Amino acid sequence: MIERPLVGILGGMGPAATVDFYSKLIAATPASTDEEHLKVMIWADPSVPDRTKAIVRGGEDPTPKLVNGAQRLKDAGAAFYVVTCNGAHAFLPRVRQQVDLEYLSIVEVTAEHLAALPYVSSAGLLATDATLTAGLYQESLAASNLTPVLPDAAGQHAVMEAIYAVKAGSLTAEQERALVEVAESLVGQGADVIVAACTEIPLALSAEDSPRPLIDPSILLANQVVQKASAWNK
């Protein structure tokens, strides 16, 4: 049997999104038996300070908690890791300075995928205030000559309400409809696709309800993890 590397997942931001990513990783793995699946270590720490509060409102810095999680994954023998929170990627360069462990960026993986789609010139972003304020997707998309399309203030408020409702387990049908309306407004601004740039978004907006193809970065990241782990050679 081929020995696969240990894949680290730094999660808990939030717990439901972490479970969702792991299920997508399992689905992306070409396995017919238990033994053919990847070895995974999940460090899910829901006490990581809110990334939006940290970036937008000067709240507590989540870096120390992220460093602790990355170090635990490294100590466990992880070959590389992923983070199941888009906004947390704003802090990962600082984490890498303290923990020498490679990570796959959900933002970069998504930008590369979109750049390879010939029908996409602009992408609508459904993301947290933190992710948008940090410019994570805007910069990566612009580097690939793609135009990011953002909600207006009212639309962004509706997006944040849906995200926090998913985290609280209290998402309503009204909030789901509001999210669809935001996506429709992005299409009205010229978006060719809708990017679920927060790991809670696919739990609130289905591909069937999206007015344009819904790009799920978690699925893209899961596929990339499988490829990297399959080709791993120490």
Secondary structure, DSSP 4 states (H G I P E B T S, - for coil): -PPPPEEEEEE-SSHHHHHHHHHHHHHHS--SSGGGSPEEEEEE-TTSPPHHHHHHS-----HHHHHHHHHHHHHTT-SEEEES-SGGGGTHHHHHHHS---EE-HHHHHHHHHHT-TT-SEEEEE--HHHHHHTHHHHHHHHTT-EEE---HHHHHHHHHHHHHHHHT---HHHHHHHHHHHHHHHHTT-SEEEE-STTGGGTS-TTT-SSPEE-HHHHHHHHHHHHHHT---
